[in-house]
């Protein structure tokens, strides 16, 4: 490809709204351009990388025995209403009506459509197991699109769905996809971890996220410093052996705490450790009030609350709801004297607290010497807090550390959640109808491209791994008007193309400094510079990843490139 006519417009300055390196570099190198908030065009250079990642994904899916198809992006509301997700999915679902006033959605995922399709096409156990996949544009109305294509409203995704006759079969399908995902991200040369995660609006029980370790990830990974344990912080279990103090239980004392709402402010005002404070938060769980108690130095985990109650919705109570149920305001809530209409649950650590400080359910007032069982009753104790750095690893090996992560893949065991809702059954070998057992598996293809850039760059630009580089070689004649340089560059271009190397020839009449700066920004694996020694057939070769430079005769180039980029 000749650079003089190639659409890859570079930017010298960092765009003001680009907060992370991948976004900055993809804009500066001319891979993408924004059309609207969270909506991007992929220009030819970005499209080539996208296609390389697609190819890796497609090869690993096919190798795992999955079959490719393509489903519509426009989905009828009736299917989502049957599954119960039309309302539960929330405002991220892009809804619209056609000219006949029928409701539709732009698909963020395709569980409903694929289940309906298989329901009509597969009737017997003899057709199962089966895994189907597609690579298609998805739509989600993100509240805050940011980080370029890492969190957009339109994105390319590979979604796959497995169909089995049993949960044992689902385990096998799940493991195949799990291994395929490891292969995909390994081939993309990403530093990733597969972590235990929450299934969210997808439903299902067992699930793993594939997270690229990064300083700008929106998810926090809790991992052991001594084992392979890794989990999203929202689901990581806490396994701590607490000890109860032997101090005597004192009588409750009422304390004035004007304007002191936060645990930090209350602890400082009363000159107490946060561990002696009782944090009380009112949640609305499927429209019912639940008071959740954790120790003052811990954070409530609403995902764990949701799983405990097997709830559809868990939200922190609004000021109005807090006032209605507790007749007080947030910051002064406590468990003492709570109406029995409000259920109280507490984290395990609360059971071991002695003479704690809590809100008094009265403005500007707290209580000292509050003790569980003596001063208030807890309906259930459980694991309701976030795991913290330094906690013991749940697998009993080592302690917990944190790292940010970019989610690039997610695998779910759906079970019969969708097949039962939409009536997708098969006839077993005894002629009885049984619900199909399903799994769901997604890879953010465009997001993976951004994650690769986020992991592979320096101050000068992108450093593409060989497996996904848009071109393998950047061929640069220093002065295209100089006859010897032009002739050698054209000859090398033709030879390399004939040997099926992907070459970008910089045939522009720009200054050498501009050409080299653009070459570093594009980040192709090998740069070949045709300069003053062109008459002797000698060129300068630079490896982008290491910065290594060497001179080679044109006759030795093919062998060198075969070893370097293949």
C-alpha positions in Angstrom: 0.0 0.0 0.0 1.3 3.5 -1.0 1.2 6.0 1.9 0.7 9.0 -0.4 -2.9 7.9 -1.2 -3.6 6.0 2.1 -6.2 7.4 4.4 -4.4 7.6 7.7 -4.4 11.2 8.8 -2.0 11.9 11.7 -2.4 14.4 14.5 0.5 16.1 16.1 -1.3 17.4 19.2 -3.1 15.2 21.8 -6.9 15.8 21.5 -8.3 17.5 24.5 -11.0 15.0 25.2 -8.7 11.9 25.0 -7.9 10.9 28.6 -6.1 7.6 28.0 -3.2 6.6 25.8 -5.1 4.2 23.6 -7.6 6.9 22.7 -4.9 9.5 22.1 -2.8 7.2 20.0 -5.6 5.8 17.9 -6.8 9.3 17.1 -3.2 10.6 16.5 -2.2 7.7 14.2 -5.4 8.0 12.2 -7.0 4.7 13.2 -10.3 6.1 14.3 -12.4 9.3 14.1 -15.3 10.3 16.3 -18.8 10.8 14.7 -20.7 11.3 18.0 -20.1 10.7 21.7 -19.2 7.0 22.0 -19.5 6.4 18.2 -16.4 6.0 16.0 -15.5 5.4 12.4 -12.6 2.9 11.8 -10.3 4.3 9.2 -8.3 1.9 6.9 -5.3 1.5 9.4 -7.7 0.8 12.3 -9.9 -1.5 10.1 -6.9 -3.7 9.3 -6.1 -4.2 12.9 -9.8 -4.9 13.7 -9.8 -7.5 10.9 -6.6 -9.1 12.3 -8.3 -9.5 15.7 -11.5 -10.8 14.0 -9.4 -13.4 12.2 -7.8 -14.7 15.4 -11.2 -14.8 17.1 -12.7 -16.6 14.1 -9.9 -19.2 13.9 -10.1 -20.0 17.6 -13.9 -20.3 17.5 -13.8 -22.6 14.5 -11.1 -24.6 16.1 -13.3 -25.1 19.2 -16.1 -26.4 16.9 -18.4 -23.4 16.9 -20.4 -22.5 13.8 -20.6 -18.9 12.5 -23.9 -17.2 11.6 -25.2 -13.6 11.5 -28.2 -12.4 13.4 -30.1 -9.0 13.0 -29.1 -6.0 15.1 -32.8 -5.0 15.3 -34.6 -7.1 17.8 -38.4 -7.2 18.5 -39.4 -6.1 22.0 -41.6 -9.2 22.4 -38.5 -11.5 22.8 -37.0 -9.3 25.5 -40.4 -9.1 27.3 -40.6 -12.9 27.2 -37.2 -13.2 28.8 -38.0 -10.5 31.4 -35.1 -8.3 30.3 -37.1 -5.5 28.6 -37.3 -3.6 31.8 -34.5 -5.3 33.8 -31.8 -4.4 31.3 -32.3 -0.7 32.1 -31.6 2.5 30.1 -28.6 1.0 28.3 -31.0 -0.8 26.0 -31.5 1.4 22.9 -35.3 1.2 22.3 -37.3 2.6 19.4 -40.6 2.2 17.5 -41.1 1.6 13.8 -43.7 3.4 11.7 -46.3 0.9 12.8 -45.7 1.8 16.4 -44.1 -1.6 17.1 -41.3 -1.6 19.7 -37.8 -2.8 18.9 -34.3 -2.6 20.4 -30.8 -2.3 18.9 -29.1 -5.5 20.2 -26.5 -5.1 23.0 -26.4 -9.0 23.0 -28.4 -11.8 21.4 -29.5 -14.4 24.0 -33.2 -13.8 23.1 -32.7 -14.0 19.3 -30.5 -17.0 19.3 -32.7 -18.9 21.8 -35.8 -18.2 19.6 -33.8 -19.3 16.5 -32.7 -22.6 18.1 -36.1 -23.2 19.5 -37.6 -23.3 16.0 -34.6 -25.2 14.3 -33.5 -27.8 16.9 -36.0 -30.3 18.3 -34.0 -33.4 19.1 -31.1 -34.3 21.4 -29.4 -35.7 18.3 -28.6 -32.2 17.1 -26.9 -31.3 20.4 -24.4 -30.1 21.6 -24.1 -27.1 19.4 -22.2 -23.8 19.6 -23.1 -20.8 17.4 -21.3 -17.5 17.1 -21.3 -14.2 15.2 -19.1 -11.1 14.9 -21.4 -8.1 14.8 -21.9 -4.5 15.8 -23.6 -4.0 19.2 -25.3 -1.0 20.8 -25.5 0.1 24.4 -26.6 3.6 25.5 -23.7 4.2 27.9 -24.4 6.9 30.5 -20.8 8.1 30.2 -19.1 7.0 26.9 -15.3 7.5 27.5 -11.8 6.2 26.8 -12.5 6.1 23.1 -13.6 2.7 21.9 -13.0 1.1 25.3 -16.4 2.3 26.4 -18.5 3.3 23.4 -22.2 3.2 22.5 -21.5 1.2 19.3 -18.9 -1.5 19.2 -17.9 -4.7 17.5 -18.4 -7.9 19.5 -18.1 -11.6 19.0 -20.9 -13.4 20.8 -21.3 -17.2 21.0 -23.9 -19.4 22.5 -23.7 -23.0 23.5 -26.7 -25.5 23.6 -26.5 -28.7 25.5 -28.7 -31.5 26.8 -27.3 -31.4 30.4 -25.3 -29.3 32.8 -22.4 -31.7 32.4 -22.5 -30.9 28.7 -22.6 -27.2 29.5 -19.4 -27.6 31.6 -17.6 -29.2 28.6 -18.8 -26.4 26.2 -17.8 -23.7 28.8 -14.4 -25.2 29.2 -13.9 -25.3 25.4 -14.8 -21.6 25.1 -12.6 -20.8 28.2 -9.6 -22.4 26.5 -10.4 -20.7 23.2 -10.5 -17.3 24.9 -7.1 -18.0 26.5 -5.8 -18.8 23.0 -7.3 -15.6 21.5 -5.8 -13.2 24.0 -2.5 -15.0 24.1 -2.2 -14.7 20.3 -3.1 -11.0 20.7 0.0 -10.8 23.0 -2.0 -9.4 25.9 -1.2 -9.6 29.6 -4.5 -10.9 30.9 -6.1 -12.8 33.8 -9.3 -14.9 33.8 -11.1 -13.8 36.9 -14.3 -15.0 38.7 -17.0 -12.4 38.1 -20.6 -11.4 38.4 -23.1 -12.3 35.6 -25.1 -9.0 36.0 -28.1 -8.6 33.7 -27.0 -11.7 31.7 -28.2 -14.1 34.4 -26.7 -17.4 35.2 -24.4 -18.6 38.0 -20.8 -19.4 36.9 -18.9 -16.7 35.0 -15.4 -15.5 34.3 -14.1 -12.2 32.9 -11.0 -12.0 30.9 -9.2 -8.9 32.1 -6.2 -7.1 30.6 -4.1 -5.8 33.4 -3.9 -2.0 33.0 -3.7 1.2 35.0 -6.8 2.6 33.4 -9.1 -0.3 33.7 -12.6 0.3 35.0 -12.7 -2.9 37.0 -10.6 -3.8 40.0 -9.1 -7.3 40.2 -8.4 -8.9 43.5 -5.7 -11.5 43.1 -3.4 -13.5 45.4 0.3 -12.8 45.7 1.0 -16.5 46.0 -1.5 -18.4 43.8 -3.6 -18.2 40.7 -6.7 -16.9 42.5 -8.2 -13.8 40.8 -11.7 -12.3 41.0 -13.5 -9.1 40.2 -13.7 -7.1 43.5 -17.5 -7.1 43.2 -17.6 -10.9 43.6 -14.4 -11.8 45.4 -15.4 -13.7 48.6 -14.0 -12.6 52.0 -12.5 -15.3 54.2 -11.3 -13.6 57.4 -11.1 -15.2 60.9 -12.3 -12.3 63.2 -11.6 -12.2 66.9 -13.9 -10.7 69.5 -12.6 -8.3 72.2 -12.9 -9.4 75.8 -13.8 -6.0 77.0 -17.0 -5.6 79.0 -20.2 -4.5 77.2 -21.1 -0.9 78.2 -24.4 0.9 78.3 -25.4 3.0 75.3 -24.4 6.6 75.4 -26.0 9.4 73.2 -23.4 11.7 71.7 -24.0 15.0 69.8 -22.1 15.0 66.4 -23.2 18.2 64.6 -22.6 17.9 60.9 -20.6 14.7 61.2 -22.0 12.3 58.6 -19.1 10.3 57.2 -17.3 7.5 59.1 -14.1 9.5 58.6 -15.6 12.6 60.2 -17.3 10.8 63.1 -14.2 8.8 63.9 -12.0 11.9 63.9 -14.6 13.9 66.0 -14.8 11.1 68.6 -11.1 10.3 68.4 -12.0 6.7 67.6 -10.6 4.1 65.1 -12.8 3.5 62.1 -12.9 -0.2 63.1 -15.0 0.8 66.1 -17.6 2.5 63.9 -20.6 0.8 62.5 -21.5 1.8 59.0 -25.3 1.5 58.3 -26.6 1.9 54.8 -30.3 1.5 53.7 -30.8 -0.3 50.4 -34.0 -0.9 48.5 -34.0 -4.6 47.5 -36.8 -5.4 45.0 -38.8 -2.5 46.5 -38.2 -3.7 50.1 -36.0 -1.8 52.6 -32.9 -3.6 54.0 -30.5 -2.1 56.4 -27.0 -3.3 55.7 -24.3 -3.1 58.4 -20.5 -3.3 57.9 -17.5 -2.3 59.9 -16.5 1.3 59.5 -13.3 0.5 57.6 -15.1 -1.7 55.1 -17.2 -1.0 52.0 -20.6 -2.5 51.3 -20.8 -4.8 48.3 -24.2 -4.4 46.6 -23.5 -7.3 44.2 -23.2 -9.7 47.1 -26.4 -8.3 48.6 -28.1 -8.9 45.3 -26.9 -12.5 45.2 -27.9 -13.1 48.8 -31.5 -12.1 48.2 -31.5 -13.5 44.6 -32.9 -10.0 43.8 -33.5 -8.3 40.5 -32.7 -4.8 41.7 -30.6 -3.5 44.6 -30.2 0.3 44.9 -29.0 2.6 47.7 -32.1 4.3 49.2 -32.7 7.9 48.1 -32.9 10.7 50.7 -36.7 10.6 50.4 -36.8 6.8 50.9 -34.5 7.0 53.9 -36.6 9.7 55.5 -39.8 7.7 54.8 -38.5 4.4 56.3 -36.2 5.6 59.1 -37.4 9.1 59.7 -33.8 10.4 59.6 -31.2 11.2 57.0 -28.2 9.4 55.6 -25.1 9.8 57.8 -27.0 9.3 61.0 -28.6 5.9 60.4 -28.1 3.1 62.9 -29.6 -0.3 63.8 -30.8 0.6 67.3 -34.6 1.0 67.6 -35.3 0.2 63.9 -38.9 -0.7 63.0 -39.2 -4.5 62.3 -40.5 -3.6 58.9 -36.9 -3.0 57.9 -34.8 -6.1 57.7 -31.3 -5.9 59.1 -28.4 -7.9 57.7 -24.8 -7.5 58.7 -21.3 -8.5 57.5 -19.6 -11.2 59.5 -17.2 -8.6 61.0 -20.1 -6.9 62.7 -20.8 -9.9 64.9 -17.4 -9.4 66.5 -17.7 -5.7 67.2 -17.8 -4.5 70.9 -19.0 -1.1 72.1 -19.3 0.2 68.6 -20.3 3.7 67.5 -23.3 4.0 65.2 -25.9 6.5 64.0 -28.8 7.2 66.3 -31.5 7.7 63.6 -31.6 11.3 64.7 -29.9 14.3 63.0 -26.5 15.3 64.4 -26.5 12.4 66.8 -24.6 9.2 67.3 -24.5 6.4 69.8 -21.5 4.9 71.7 -21.3 1.4 73.1 -23.7 -0.3 70.6 -23.4 -4.1 70.6 -25.1 -6.6 68.3 -27.6 -9.0 69.9 -27.7 -6.8 73.1 -28.9 -3.6 71.5 -30.2 -4.7 68.1 -31.1 -8.0 66.3 -29.6 -9.0 63.0 -31.7 -11.3 60.8 -28.7 -12.7 58.8 -25.0 -12.4 58.9 -23.0 -13.0 55.7 -20.3 -11.8 53.4 -21.5 -8.3 52.4 -18.3 -6.3 52.0 -15.6 -5.7 49.4 -12.4 -7.7 49.9 -9.5 -5.4 50.7 -5.7 -5.3 50.1 -4.0 -7.4 52.7 -7.0 -9.7 53.4 -6.1 -13.4 53.2 -6.7 -14.9 49.8 -10.0 -16.9 49.7 -8.1 -20.0 48.5 -6.0 -19.9 51.6 -2.8 -19.1 49.7 -1.2 -15.7 50.3 -2.7 -12.3 50.6 -4.8 -10.1 48.3 -3.4 -7.4 46.0 -5.3 -5.2 43.7 -4.8 -4.4 40.0 -7.0 -2.5 37.5 -8.3 -4.4 34.5 -9.9 -3.8 31.1 -12.6 -6.4 30.4 -12.1 -7.9 26.9 -14.1 -11.1 27.3 -16.8 -12.7 29.4 -18.1 -16.3 29.6 -21.3 -17.3 31.3 -23.1 -20.5 32.3 -26.7 -19.5 31.6 -28.3 -22.8 32.4 -32.0 -22.8 31.5 -32.6 -19.1 32.3 -33.5 -18.2 28.6 -34.6 -21.6 27.3 -37.3 -21.9 30.0 -38.4 -18.3 29.5 -38.7 -18.6 25.7 -39.8 -22.3 25.6 -36.7 -23.7 23.9 -36.8 -27.5 24.5 -35.5 -30.7 22.9 -36.8 -34.2 22.9 -34.5 -36.5 24.9 -33.8 -40.2 24.0 -37.0 -41.1 25.8 -39.1 -38.7 23.8 -39.6 -36.2 26.7 -39.3 -32.5 26.3 -36.5 -30.9 28.3 -35.2 -27.3 28.4 -32.0 -26.7 26.5 -29.0 -25.9 28.7 -27.2 -22.8 27.5 -24.0 -20.8 27.8 -23.1 -17.4 26.5 -19.6 -16.1 25.5 -18.6 -12.6 24.5 -15.4 -10.9 23.2 -15.2 -7.2 22.7 -13.4 -7.2 19.4 -13.0 -3.4 19.0 -12.3 -3.1 22.8 -9.5 -5.7 22.4 -7.9 -3.4 19.8 -7.8 -0.6 22.2 -6.5 -2.8 25.0 -3.6 -3.9 22.7 -2.7 -0.2 22.1 -3.0 0.5 25.9 -0.5 -2.2 26.6 1.8 -1.7 23.7 3.1 1.9 23.2 5.8 4.3 24.2 6.2 8.1 24.1 6.6 8.1 20.3 3.5 6.0 19.4 2.0 2.5 19.1 4.1 -0.7 19.1 2.0 -3.3 17.3 2.5 -7.0 18.1 3.3 -9.0 14.9 0.0 -10.9 15.1 -2.3 -7.8 14.8 -0.1 -5.2 13.1 -1.9 -3.5 10.2 1.3 -3.9 8.1 4.4 -5.9 8.8 6.9 -3.5 7.2 7.1 0.2 6.9 9.3 0.9 3.8 10.7 4.5 3.8 12.9 6.0 1.1 14.4 9.1 2.7 14.2 11.1 -0.5 11.7 9.7 -3.0 13.1 12.2 -5.6 16.6 10.6 -5.5 16.7 8.1 -8.3 18.8 5.3 -6.6 16.6 5.5 -3.5 13.3 5.5 -5.4 14.4 2.5 -7.6 15.6 0.4 -4.7 12.5 1.2 -2.7 10.2 0.3 -5.6 12.2 -2.9 -6.2 12.0 -4.0 -2.5 8.3 -3.1 -2.4 7.6 -5.4 -5.4 9.7 -8.3 -4.0 8.1 -8.1 -0.5 4.6 -7.9 -1.9 5.3 -11.0 -4.1 6.4 -12.9 -1.0 3.1 -11.9 0.7 4.6 -9.4 3.2 2.3 -6.6 4.2 4.1 -3.4 3.3 3.3 0.3 3.7 5.5 2.3 1.3 6.0 5.9 2.3 6.2 7.4 -1.2 5.4 10.9 0.1 7.7 13.9 -0.6 7.8 14.8 3.1 10.9 15.6 5.1 12.7 12.6 6.6 11.9 13.8 10.2 8.2 13.8 9.3 8.4 10.3 7.8 10.2 8.9 10.8 7.9 10.5 13.3 4.8 9.1 11.5 6.5 5.7 11.3 7.0 5.6 15.1 3.4 6.8 15.6 2.0 4.0 13.4 4.2 1.5 15.2 4.7 -1.2 12.5 7.0 -4.0 13.6 9.8 -3.3 11.2 11.0 -0.1 9.5 13.2 -0.3 6.5 14.9 2.9 5.5 16.4 3.4 2.0 19.0 6.1 2.2 22.5 7.1 1.1 23.7 3.5 0.7 21.0 2.6 -1.8 23.5 2.4 -4.6 25.2 -0.5 -2.7 21.8 -2.2 -2.1 22.2 -1.6 1.7 19.3 -0.4 3.8 18.8 0.4 7.5 16.4 -1.8 9.5 14.8 -0.8 12.8 12.8 -3.1 15.1 10.0 -1.0 16.6 9.6 -3.0 19.8 13.2 -3.0 20.9 14.7 -0.1 19.0 17.4 -2.3 17.6 18.9 -1.0 14.4 21.1 -2.8 11.8 22.2 -2.5 8.2 21.4 -5.3 5.7 22.0 -5.9 2.1 18.8 -6.2 0.1 19.6 -9.9 -0.7 19.4 -10.7 3.1 16.1 -8.9 3.8 13.7 -11.7 3.0 15.3 -14.2 5.3 15.6 -11.6 8.1 11.9 -10.6 7.8 10.8 -14.2 7.7 12.4 -14.7 11.1 11.3 -11.4 12.5 7.7 -10.8 11.5 6.6 -14.4 10.8 
